[in-house]
Amino acid sequence: MAEPISEVSKQARDMGLLIHAASFVGYVFPLGSVLGPLIVWLMKRDEFEFANQCGKNCLNFKLSLMVYALVSAILILIGVGVLLLAALALLDIICTIIAMVKASDGIAYQYPLTIRFLK
């Protein structure tokens, strides 16, 4: 279980929360689930270590979901891809909400099923 970073400031927690929340842009704009958090992370990663951790965790998860969605799209040809895509969308929403709550508490949430692209 992730431990809170020692005394995370209110501003840092807000930026962590914003990074996770920005991923919901993907439900409106193509690639927004990666571009939203990426923009906030790039702006705040040097200013807040907590935002840096949240950004890496969020981007790794969103990139992992893109890989899983691509595989699921291919699996539509044999009939299971639609169910997998629905499960991925549900996982995305639930985990992102959990990450937002954890960020507001000063905890850098580690998403499940994540490939570590950014270390």
N, CA, C and O atoms as CSV, one atom per row, in Angstrom:
chain,resi,resn,atom,element,x,y,z
A,1,MET,N,N,0.846,-1.176,0.000
A,1,MET,CA,C,0.000,0.000,0.000
A,1,MET,C,C,0.887,1.233,0.000
A,1,MET,O,O,1.879,1.290,0.725
A,2,ALA,N,N,0.535,2.202,-0.800
A,2,ALA,CA,C,1.329,3.422,-0.911
A,2,ALA,C,C,1.212,4.241,0.371
A,2,ALA,O,O,0.127,4.395,0.932
A,3,GLU,N,N,2.325,4.749,0.811
A,3,GLU,CA,C,2.359,5.592,1.991
A,3,GLU,C,C,2.307,7.053,1.565
A,3,GLU,O,O,2.815,7.403,0.500
A,4,PRO,N,N,1.705,7.903,2.377
A,4,PRO,CA,C,1.683,9.318,2.025
A,4,PRO,C,C,3.100,9.891,2.064
A,4,PRO,O,O,3.910,9.527,2.917
A,5,ILE,N,N,3.375,10.781,1.137
A,5,ILE,CA,C,4.647,11.483,1.150
A,5,ILE,C,C,4.614,12.411,2.356
A,5,ILE,O,O,3.587,13.025,2.645
A,6,SER,N,N,5.732,12.512,3.056
A,6,SER,CA,C,5.749,13.295,4.289
A,6,SER,C,C,5.226,14.708,4.046
A,6,SER,O,O,5.769,15.475,3.251
A,7,GLU,N,N,4.157,15.015,4.760
A,7,GLU,CA,C,3.590,16.366,4.750
A,7,GLU,C,C,3.410,16.946,3.346
A,7,GLU,O,O,4.087,17.903,2.972
A,8,VAL,N,N,2.516,16.374,2.593
A,8,VAL,CA,C,2.219,16.871,1.254
A,8,VAL,C,C,1.368,18.132,1.400
A,8,VAL,O,O,0.344,18.129,2.082
A,9,SER,N,N,1.806,19.203,0.752
A,9,SER,CA,C,1.082,20.470,0.865
A,9,SER,C,C,-0.270,20.392,0.155
A,9,SER,O,O,-0.492,19.529,-0.695
A,10,LYS,N,N,-1.146,21.289,0.510
A,10,LYS,CA,C,-2.474,21.352,-0.110
A,10,LYS,C,C,-2.359,21.590,-1.612
A,10,LYS,O,O,-3.099,20.997,-2.397
A,11,GLN,N,N,-1.428,22.459,-2.010
A,11,GLN,CA,C,-1.229,22.732,-3.443
A,11,GLN,C,C,-0.767,21.481,-4.179
A,11,GLN,O,O,-1.247,21.194,-5.275
A,12,ALA,N,N,0.158,20.739,-3.584
A,12,ALA,CA,C,0.665,19.523,-4.218
A,12,ALA,C,C,-0.444,18.480,-4.337
A,12,ALA,O,O,-0.556,17.811,-5.365
A,13,ARG,N,N,-1.262,18.337,-3.295
A,13,ARG,CA,C,-2.382,17.398,-3.359
A,13,ARG,C,C,-3.378,17.812,-4.437
A,13,ARG,O,O,-3.905,16.965,-5.158
A,14,ASP,N,N,-3.635,19.115,-4.546
A,14,ASP,CA,C,-4.548,19.605,-5.576
A,14,ASP,C,C,-4.012,19.318,-6.978
A,14,ASP,O,O,-4.775,18.967,-7.878
A,15,MET,N,N,-2.707,19.466,-7.159
A,15,MET,CA,C,-2.115,19.183,-8.469
A,15,MET,C,C,-2.172,17.690,-8.775
A,15,MET,O,O,-2.423,17.301,-9.916
A,16,GLY,N,N,-1.941,16.855,-7.770
A,16,GLY,CA,C,-2.074,15.412,-7.965
A,16,GLY,C,C,-3.496,15.040,-8.356
A,16,GLY,O,O,-3.712,14.235,-9.263
A,17,LEU,N,N,-4.452,15.626,-7.674
A,17,LEU,CA,C,-5.856,15.390,-7.980
A,17,LEU,C,C,-6.186,15.857,-9.398
A,17,LEU,O,O,-6.897,15.170,-10.131
A,18,LEU,N,N,-5.673,17.015,-9.780
A,18,LEU,CA,C,-5.924,17.556,-11.121
A,18,LEU,C,C,-5.328,16.657,-12.206
A,18,LEU,O,O,-5.928,16.476,-13.266
A,19,ILE,N,N,-4.162,16.103,-11.941
A,19,ILE,CA,C,-3.541,15.201,-12.919
A,19,ILE,C,C,-4.456,14.011,-13.185
A,19,ILE,O,O,-4.712,13.662,-14.338
A,20,HIS,N,N,-4.945,13.395,-12.122
A,20,HIS,CA,C,-5.831,12.236,-12.294
A,20,HIS,C,C,-7.152,12.650,-12.948
A,20,HIS,O,O,-7.648,11.953,-13.833
A,21,ALA,N,N,-7.717,13.767,-12.522
A,21,ALA,CA,C,-8.992,14.227,-13.071
A,21,ALA,C,C,-8.868,14.601,-14.553
A,21,ALA,O,O,-9.819,14.439,-15.317
A,22,ALA,N,N,-7.703,15.097,-14.951
A,22,ALA,CA,C,-7.499,15.508,-16.341
A,22,ALA,C,C,-7.605,14.327,-17.301
A,22,ALA,O,O,-7.816,14.519,-18.498
A,23,SER,N,N,-7.462,13.117,-16.788
A,23,SER,CA,C,-7.554,11.953,-17.672
A,23,SER,C,C,-8.978,11.725,-18.175
A,23,SER,O,O,-9.172,11.024,-19.168
A,24,PHE,N,N,-9.974,12.303,-17.510
A,24,PHE,CA,C,-11.352,12.165,-17.980
A,24,PHE,C,C,-11.596,12.951,-19.271
A,24,PHE,O,O,-12.639,12.786,-19.903
A,25,VAL,N,N,-10.665,13.784,-19.660
A,25,VAL,CA,C,-10.762,14.502,-20.937
A,25,VAL,C,C,-10.819,13.498,-22.092
A,25,VAL,O,O,-11.355,13.795,-23.159
A,26,GLY,N,N,-10.259,12.308,-21.863
A,26,GLY,CA,C,-10.260,11.269,-22.894
A,26,GLY,C,C,-11.641,10.793,-23.288
A,26,GLY,O,O,-11.808,10.202,-24.355
A,27,TYR,N,N,-12.627,11.038,-22.456
A,27,TYR,CA,C,-13.996,10.651,-22.805
A,27,TYR,C,C,-14.658,11.698,-23.697
A,27,TYR,O,O,-15.776,11.499,-24.172
A,28,VAL,N,N,-13.962,12.816,-23.923
A,28,VAL,CA,C,-14.477,13.873,-24.792
A,28,VAL,C,C,-13.625,14.019,-26.050
A,28,VAL,O,O,-14.158,14.176,-27.148
A,29,PHE,N,N,-12.298,13.967,-25.890
A,29,PHE,CA,C,-11.364,14.157,-26.996
A,29,PHE,C,C,-10.483,12.920,-27.168
A,29,PHE,O,O,-10.038,12.341,-26.177
A,30,PRO,N,N,-10.227,12.509,-28.403
A,30,PRO,CA,C,-9.319,11.383,-28.628
A,30,PRO,C,C,-7.939,11.676,-28.025
A,30,PRO,O,O,-7.426,12.789,-28.142
A,31,LEU,N,N,-7.364,10.692,-27.398
A,31,LEU,CA,C,-6.061,10.762,-26.724
A,31,LEU,C,C,-6.034,11.729,-25.541
A,31,LEU,O,O,-4.972,11.986,-24.974
A,32,GLY,N,N,-7.188,12.263,-25.168
A,32,GLY,CA,C,-7.253,13.193,-24.048
A,32,GLY,C,C,-6.909,12.552,-22.720
A,32,GLY,O,O,-6.460,13.233,-21.799
A,33,SER,N,N,-7.115,11.237,-22.612
A,33,SER,CA,C,-6.805,10.565,-21.354
A,33,SER,C,C,-5.307,10.527,-21.090
A,33,SER,O,O,-4.879,10.338,-19.951
A,34,VAL,N,N,-4.520,10.703,-22.123
A,34,VAL,CA,C,-3.062,10.784,-21.954
A,34,VAL,C,C,-2.609,12.244,-22.010
A,34,VAL,O,O,-1.773,12.669,-21.212
A,35,LEU,N,N,-3.155,12.997,-22.938
A,35,LEU,CA,C,-2.707,14.386,-23.111
A,35,LEU,C,C,-3.078,15.285,-21.940
A,35,LEU,O,O,-2.291,16.152,-21.559
A,36,GLY,N,N,-4.264,15.095,-21.360
A,36,GLY,CA,C,-4.676,15.911,-20.214
A,36,GLY,C,C,-3.702,15.789,-19.049
A,36,GLY,O,O,-3.149,16.794,-18.602
A,37,PRO,N,N,-3.480,14.554,-18.542
A,37,PRO,CA,C,-2.527,14.400,-17.437
A,37,PRO,C,C,-1.103,14.783,-17.822
A,37,PRO,O,O,-0.351,15.308,-17.001
A,38,LEU,N,N,-0.736,14.517,-19.076
A,38,LEU,CA,C,0.617,14.841,-19.530
A,38,LEU,C,C,0.890,16.334,-19.447
A,38,LEU,O,O,1.960,16.744,-18.998
A,39,ILE,N,N,-0.053,17.141,-19.871
A,39,ILE,CA,C,0.122,18.598,-19.843
A,39,ILE,C,C,0.270,19.102,-18.412
A,39,ILE,O,O,1.164,19.896,-18.118
A,40,VAL,N,N,-0.607,18.639,-17.523
A,40,VAL,CA,C,-0.529,19.081,-16.117
A,40,VAL,C,C,0.761,18.581,-15.488
A,40,VAL,O,O,1.432,19.326,-14.775
A,41,TRP,N,N,1.114,17.327,-15.745
A,41,TRP,CA,C,2.332,16.751,-15.179
A,41,TRP,C,C,3.572,17.511,-15.636
A,41,TRP,O,O,4.440,17.827,-14.822
A,42,LEU,N,N,3.661,17.806,-16.925
A,42,LEU,CA,C,4.828,18.530,-17.438
A,42,LEU,C,C,4.943,19.927,-16.837
A,42,LEU,O,O,6.048,20.436,-16.648
A,43,MET,N,N,3.804,20.545,-16.537
A,43,MET,CA,C,3.831,21.891,-15.956
A,43,MET,C,C,4.219,21.873,-14.483
A,43,MET,O,O,4.832,22.827,-14.005
A,44,LYS,N,N,3.878,20.812,-13.749
A,44,LYS,CA,C,4.027,20.816,-12.289
A,44,LYS,C,C,5.014,19.794,-11.727
A,44,LYS,O,O,5.228,19.764,-10.515
A,45,ARG,N,N,5.616,18.963,-12.565
A,45,ARG,CA,C,6.476,17.891,-12.042
A,45,ARG,C,C,7.715,18.404,-11.324
A,45,ARG,O,O,8.175,17.772,-10.373
A,46,ASP,N,N,8.264,19.534,-11.755
A,46,ASP,CA,C,9.455,20.080,-11.106
A,46,ASP,C,C,9.103,20.873,-9.849
A,46,ASP,O,O,9.936,21.047,-8.960
A,47,GLU,N,N,7.879,21.343,-9.787
A,47,GLU,CA,C,7.454,22.166,-8.656
A,47,GLU,C,C,7.025,21.321,-7.456
A,47,GLU,O,O,7.282,21.690,-6.311
A,48,PHE,N,N,6.368,20.179,-7.721
A,48,PHE,CA,C,5.859,19.336,-6.647
A,48,PHE,C,C,6.260,17.881,-6.906
A,48,PHE,O,O,5.897,17.310,-7.934
A,49,GLU,N,N,7.004,17.286,-5.981
A,49,GLU,CA,C,7.389,15.874,-6.115
A,49,GLU,C,C,6.150,14.976,-6.108
A,49,GLU,O,O,6.110,13.965,-6.810
A,50,PHE,N,N,5.150,15.342,-5.324
A,50,PHE,CA,C,3.919,14.557,-5.280
A,50,PHE,C,C,3.224,14.559,-6.642
A,50,PHE,O,O,2.734,13.521,-7.089
A,51,ALA,N,N,3.179,15.700,-7.294
A,51,ALA,CA,C,2.579,15.792,-8.635
A,51,ALA,C,C,3.393,14.966,-9.634
A,51,ALA,O,O,2.833,14.375,-10.557
A,52,ASN,N,N,4.702,14.929,-9.449
A,52,ASN,CA,C,5.563,14.129,-10.317
A,52,ASN,C,C,5.207,12.645,-10.185
A,52,ASN,O,O,5.074,11.943,-11.187
A,53,GLN,N,N,5.055,12.176,-8.951
A,53,GLN,CA,C,4.685,10.775,-8.728
A,53,GLN,C,C,3.301,10.468,-9.278
A,53,GLN,O,O,3.107,9.452,-9.946
A,54,CYS,N,N,2.344,11.338,-9.003
A,54,CYS,CA,C,0.981,11.128,-9.496
A,54,CYS,C,C,0.955,11.113,-11.021
A,54,CYS,O,O,0.266,10.291,-11.626
A,55,GLY,N,N,1.695,12.006,-11.630
A,55,GLY,CA,C,1.740,12.073,-13.091
A,55,GLY,C,C,2.307,10.812,-13.709
A,55,GLY,O,O,1.757,10.294,-14.680
A,56,LYS,N,N,3.396,10.317,-13.157
A,56,LYS,CA,C,3.989,9.079,-13.680
A,56,LYS,C,C,3.029,7.913,-13.517
A,56,LYS,O,O,2.840,7.125,-14.443
A,57,ASN,N,N,2.418,7.799,-12.334
A,57,ASN,CA,C,1.478,6.704,-12.094
A,57,ASN,C,C,0.289,6.777,-13.046
A,57,ASN,O,O,-0.121,5.767,-13.618
A,58,CYS,N,N,-0.256,7.965,-13.210
A,58,CYS,CA,C,-1.424,8.149,-14.075
A,58,CYS,C,C,-1.078,7.859,-15.536
A,58,CYS,O,O,-1.804,7.137,-16.219
A,59,LEU,N,N,0.015,8.415,-16.004
A,59,LEU,CA,C,0.403,8.213,-17.407
A,59,LEU,C,C,0.736,6.755,-17.693
A,59,LEU,O,O,0.373,6.237,-18.749
A,60,ASN,N,N,1.414,6.090,-16.778
A,60,ASN,CA,C,1.705,4.670,-16.966
A,60,ASN,C,C,0.418,3.870,-17.088
A,60,ASN,O,O,0.314,2.981,-17.933
A,61,PHE,N,N,-0.564,4.185,-16.245
A,61,PHE,CA,C,-1.831,3.466,-16.291
A,61,PHE,C,C,-2.573,3.756,-17.595
A,61,PHE,O,O,-3.081,2.834,-18.234
A,62,LYS,N,N,-2.639,5.003,-17.988
A,62,LYS,CA,C,-3.383,5.359,-19.200
A,62,LYS,C,C,-2.717,4.771,-20.445
A,62,LYS,O,O,-3.409,4.332,-21.364
A,63,LEU,N,N,-1.387,4.759,-20.485
A,63,LEU,CA,C,-0.692,4.143,-21.618
A,63,LEU,C,C,-0.913,2.630,-21.615
A,63,LEU,O,O,-1.082,2.025,-22.674
A,64,SER,N,N,-0.912,2.026,-20.440
A,64,SER,CA,C,-1.192,0.592,-20.327
A,64,SER,C,C,-2.602,0.292,-20.840
A,64,SER,O,O,-2.810,-0.677,-21.571
A,65,LEU,N,N,-3.563,1.127,-20.453
A,65,LEU,CA,C,-4.930,0.925,-20.926
A,65,LEU,C,C,-5.017,1.029,-22.445
A,65,LEU,O,O,-5.787,0.305,-23.077
A,66,MET,N,N,-4.234,1.922,-23.027
A,66,MET,CA,C,-4.239,2.044,-24.489
A,66,MET,C,C,-3.738,0.749,-25.134
A,66,MET,O,O,-4.289,0.303,-26.141
A,67,VAL,N,N,-2.704,0.153,-24.560
A,67,VAL,CA,C,-2.189,-1.121,-25.079
A,67,VAL,C,C,-3.249,-2.201,-24.935
A,67,VAL,O,O,-3.499,-2.958,-25.873
A,68,TYR,N,N,-3.879,-2.276,-23.752
A,68,TYR,CA,C,-4.916,-3.282,-23.522
A,68,TYR,C,C,-6.113,-3.063,-24.440
A,68,TYR,O,O,-6.716,-4.027,-24.910
A,69,ALA,N,N,-6.461,-1.809,-24.698
A,69,ALA,CA,C,-7.588,-1.505,-25.589
A,69,ALA,C,C,-7.270,-1.913,-27.024
A,69,ALA,O,O,-8.144,-2.395,-27.745
A,70,LEU,N,N,-6.034,-1.721,-27.431
A,70,LEU,CA,C,-5.634,-2.133,-28.780
A,70,LEU,C,C,-5.754,-3.650,-28.929
A,70,LEU,O,O,-6.266,-4.142,-29.935
A,71,VAL,N,N,-5.283,-4.380,-27.927
A,71,VAL,CA,C,-5.403,-5.841,-27.953
A,71,VAL,C,C,-6.883,-6.242,-27.941
A,71,VAL,O,O,-7.286,-7.153,-28.664
A,72,SER,N,N,-7.678,-5.570,-27.131
A,72,SER,CA,C,-9.112,-5.873,-27.067
A,72,SER,C,C,-9.800,-5.583,-28.398
A,72,SER,O,O,-10.694,-6.320,-28.814
A,73,ALA,N,N,-9.385,-4.515,-29.058
A,73,ALA,CA,C,-9.973,-4.183,-30.362
A,73,ALA,C,C,-9.687,-5.291,-31.374
A,73,ALA,O,O,-10.541,-5.622,-32.196
A,74,ILE,N,N,-8.503,-5.854,-31.311
A,74,ILE,CA,C,-8.170,-6.969,-32.205
A,74,ILE,C,C,-9.004,-8.198,-31.850
A,74,ILE,O,O,-9.435,-8.944,-32.729
A,75,LEU,N,N,-9.227,-8.399,-30.544
A,75,LEU,CA,C,-9.994,-9.561,-30.091
A,75,LEU,C,C,-11.490,-9.445,-30.385
A,75,LEU,O,O,-12.236,-10.400,-30.169
A,76,ILE,N,N,-11.928,-8.300,-30.870
A,76,ILE,CA,C,-13.329,-8.164,-31.292
A,76,ILE,C,C,-13.625,-9.162,-32.411
A,76,ILE,O,O,-14.752,-9.638,-32.552
A,77,LEU,N,N,-12.604,-9.470,-33.197
A,77,LEU,CA,C,-12.781,-10.410,-34.304
A,77,LEU,C,C,-13.214,-11.793,-33.829
A,77,LEU,O,O,-13.880,-12.515,-34.570
A,78,ILE,N,N,-12.848,-12.172,-32.608
A,78,ILE,CA,C,-13.276,-13.485,-32.113
A,78,ILE,C,C,-14.386,-13.368,-31.069
A,78,ILE,O,O,-14.791,-14.365,-30.472
A,79,GLY,N,N,-14.874,-12.144,-30.853
A,79,GLY,CA,C,-16.067,-11.967,-30.039
A,79,GLY,C,C,-15.878,-11.536,-28.598
A,79,GLY,O,O,-16.850,-11.115,-27.971
A,80,VAL,N,N,-14.693,-11.618,-28.046
A,80,VAL,CA,C,-14.518,-11.254,-26.635
A,80,VAL,C,C,-14.041,-9.819,-26.448
A,80,VAL,O,O,-14.043,-9.306,-25.329
A,81,GLY,N,N,-13.644,-9.187,-27.508
A,81,GLY,CA,C,-13.081,-7.842,-27.415
A,81,GLY,C,C,-14.041,-6.805,-26.877
A,81,GLY,O,O,-13.627,-5.905,-26.145
A,82,VAL,N,N,-15.300,-6.908,-27.218
A,82,VAL,CA,C,-16.286,-5.922,-26.753
A,82,VAL,C,C,-16.412,-5.983,-25.232
A,82,VAL,O,O,-16.460,-4.948,-24.568
A,83,LEU,N,N,-16.464,-7.184,-24.687
A,83,LEU,CA,C,-16.544,-7.340,-23.233
A,83,LEU,C,C,-15.278,-6.801,-22.555
A,83,LEU,O,O,-15.354,-6.157,-21.509
A,84,LEU,N,N,-14.137,-7.068,-23.150
A,84,LEU,CA,C,-12.881,-6.576,-22.583
A,84,LEU,C,C,-12.819,-5.047,-22.624
A,84,LEU,O,O,-12.354,-4.420,-21.672
A,85,LEU,N,N,-13.279,-4.457,-23.706
A,85,LEU,CA,C,-13.290,-2.990,-23.801
A,85,LEU,C,C,-14.204,-2.379,-22.745
A,85,LEU,O,O,-13.866,-1.361,-22.139
A,86,ALA,N,N,-15.346,-2.992,-22.527
A,86,ALA,CA,C,-16.267,-2.507,-21.494
A,86,ALA,C,C,-15.638,-2.632,-20.108
A,86,ALA,O,O,-15.761,-1.730,-19.280
A,87,ALA,N,N,-14.967,-3.748,-19.862
A,87,ALA,CA,C,-14.305,-3.955,-18.569
A,87,ALA,C,C,-13.170,-2.942,-18.377
A,87,ALA,O,O,-12.961,-2.447,-17.270
A,88,LEU,N,N,-12.446,-2.638,-19.441
A,88,LEU,CA,C,-11.365,-1.649,-19.359
A,88,LEU,C,C,-11.912,-0.254,-19.054
A,88,LEU,O,O,-11.328,0.491,-18.267
A,89,ALA,N,N,-13.030,0.091,-19.678
A,89,ALA,CA,C,-13.637,1.402,-19.415
A,89,ALA,C,C,-14.083,1.506,-17.965
A,89,ALA,O,O,-13.886,2.540,-17.326
A,90,LEU,N,N,-14.672,0.459,-17.451
A,90,LEU,CA,C,-15.109,0.440,-16.052
A,90,LEU,C,C,-13.913,0.511,-15.103
A,90,LEU,O,O,-13.938,1.254,-14.123
A,91,LEU,N,N,-12.871,-0.259,-15.395
A,91,LEU,CA,C,-11.642,-0.227,-14.600
A,91,LEU,C,C,-11.033,1.169,-14.602
A,91,LEU,O,O,-10.573,1.653,-13.568
A,92,ASP,N,N,-11.031,1.811,-15.759
A,92,ASP,CA,C,-10.486,3.162,-15.888
A,92,ASP,C,C,-11.234,4.138,-14.988
A,92,ASP,O,O,-10.612,4.888,-14.235
A,93,ILE,N,N,-12.538,4.133,-15.059
A,93,ILE,CA,C,-13.335,5.073,-14.274
A,93,ILE,C,C,-13.162,4.834,-12.775
A,93,ILE,O,O,-12.923,5.772,-12.015
A,94,ILE,N,N,-13.283,3.583,-12.360
A,94,ILE,CA,C,-13.178,3.262,-10.928
A,94,ILE,C,C,-11.797,3.600,-10.383
A,94,ILE,O,O,-11.678,4.247,-9.342
A,95,CYS,N,N,-10.756,3.165,-11.082
A,95,CYS,CA,C,-9.392,3.398,-10.592
A,95,CYS,C,C,-9.034,4.884,-10.592
A,95,CYS,O,O,-8.319,5.345,-9.702
A,96,THR,N,N,-9.513,5.626,-11.566
A,96,THR,CA,C,-9.217,7.056,-11.615
A,96,THR,C,C,-9.901,7.779,-10.453
A,96,THR,O,O,-9.311,8.678,-9.853
A,97,ILE,N,N,-11.121,7.401,-10.137
A,97,ILE,CA,C,-11.805,8.015,-8.997
A,97,ILE,C,C,-11.077,7.676,-7.700
A,97,ILE,O,O,-10.908,8.542,-6.841
A,98,ILE,N,N,-10.646,6.428,-7.549
A,98,ILE,CA,C,-9.878,6.036,-6.358
A,98,ILE,C,C,-8.588,6.847,-6.281
A,98,ILE,O,O,-8.217,7.322,-5.208
A,99,ALA,N,N,-7.904,7.006,-7.411
A,99,ALA,CA,C,-6.647,7.774,-7.441
A,99,ALA,C,C,-6.879,9.229,-7.054
A,99,ALA,O,O,-6.049,9.832,-6.374
A,100,MET,N,N,-8.006,9.795,-7.484
A,100,MET,CA,C,-8.324,11.182,-7.129
A,100,MET,C,C,-8.539,11.315,-5.621
A,100,MET,O,O,-8.056,12.263,-5.002
A,101,VAL,N,N,-9.257,10.375,-5.042
A,101,VAL,CA,C,-9.500,10.409,-3.594
A,101,VAL,C,C,-8.186,10.249,-2.839
A,101,VAL,O,O,-7.928,10.973,-1.878
A,102,LYS,N,N,-7.357,9.305,-3.271
A,102,LYS,CA,C,-6.060,9.084,-2.617
A,102,LYS,C,C,-5.174,10.319,-2.738
A,102,LYS,O,O,-4.501,10.695,-1.778
A,103,ALA,N,N,-5.170,10.956,-3.913
A,103,ALA,CA,C,-4.348,12.160,-4.106
A,103,ALA,C,C,-4.803,13.272,-3.178
A,103,ALA,O,O,-3.973,14.019,-2.658
A,104,SER,N,N,-6.101,13.395,-2.962
A,104,SER,CA,C,-6.582,14.436,-2.055
A,104,SER,C,C,-6.168,14.143,-0.615
A,104,SER,O,O,-6.134,15.048,0.219
A,105,ASP,N,N,-5.851,12.872,-0.321
A,105,ASP,CA,C,-5.358,12.481,1.003
A,105,ASP,C,C,-3.832,12.521,1.087
A,105,ASP,O,O,-3.265,12.264,2.149
A,106,GLY,N,N,-3.167,12.841,-0.020
A,106,GLY,CA,C,-1.705,12.912,-0.029
A,106,GLY,C,C,-1.026,11.587,-0.285
A,106,GLY,O,O,0.139,11.408,0.070
A,107,ILE,N,N,-1.742,10.647,-0.903
A,107,ILE,CA,C,-1.178,9.330,-1.217
A,107,ILE,C,C,-1.082,9.184,-2.731
A,107,ILE,O,O,-2.058,9.404,-3.448
A,108,ALA,N,N,0.105,8.810,-3.213
A,108,ALA,CA,C,0.312,8.578,-4.643
A,108,ALA,C,C,-0.176,7.166,-4.964
A,108,ALA,O,O,0.507,6.186,-4.665
A,109,TYR,N,N,-1.343,7.067,-5.565
A,109,TYR,CA,C,-2.001,5.785,-5.836
A,109,TYR,C,C,-1.271,5.003,-6.915
A,109,TYR,O,O,-0.923,5.542,-7.966
A,110,GLN,N,N,-1.043,3.720,-6.639
A,110,GLN,CA,C,-0.454,2.818,-7.627
A,110,GLN,C,C,-1.597,2.073,-8.320
A,110,GLN,O,O,-2.243,1.220,-7.712
A,111,TYR,N,N,-1.841,2.389,-9.570
A,111,TYR,CA,C,-2.912,1.747,-10.333
A,111,TYR,C,C,-2.602,0.262,-10.547
A,111,TYR,O,O,-1.437,-0.118,-10.660
A,112,PRO,N,N,-3.646,-0.578,-10.603
A,112,PRO,CA,C,-3.416,-2.000,-10.899
A,112,PRO,C,C,-3.168,-2.210,-12.396
A,112,PRO,O,O,-3.499,-1.352,-13.214
A,113,LEU,N,N,-2.588,-3.345,-12.739
A,113,LEU,CA,C,-2.373,-3.767,-14.133
A,113,LEU,C,C,-1.559,-2.746,-14.940
A,113,LEU,O,O,-1.796,-2.574,-16.136
A,114,THR,N,N,-0.614,-2.078,-14.299
A,114,THR,CA,C,0.124,-1.008,-14.947
A,114,THR,C,C,1.473,-1.488,-15.460
A,114,THR,O,O,2.229,-2.141,-14.740
A,115,ILE,N,N,1.760,-1.162,-16.689
A,115,ILE,CA,C,3.095,-1.364,-17.266
A,115,ILE,C,C,3.897,-0.101,-16.954
A,115,ILE,O,O,3.418,1.007,-17.195
A,116,ARG,N,N,5.094,-0.251,-16.430
A,116,ARG,CA,C,5.900,0.917,-16.028
A,116,ARG,C,C,6.671,1.468,-17.241
A,116,ARG,O,O,7.809,1.070,-17.490
A,117,PHE,N,N,6.047,2.377,-17.982
A,117,PHE,CA,C,6.718,3.040,-19.098
A,117,PHE,C,C,7.626,4.146,-18.578
A,117,PHE,O,O,8.762,4.286,-19.030
A,118,LEU,N,N,7.127,4.925,-17.635
A,118,LEU,CA,C,7.883,6.016,-17.016
A,118,LEU,C,C,8.312,5.569,-15.624
A,118,LEU,O,O,7.488,5.094,-14.841
A,119,LYS,N,N,9.573,5.717,-15.318
A,119,LYS,CA,C,10.058,5.278,-14.008
A,119,LYS,C,C,10.418,6.451,-13.146
A,119,LYS,O,O,10.846,6.271,-12.006
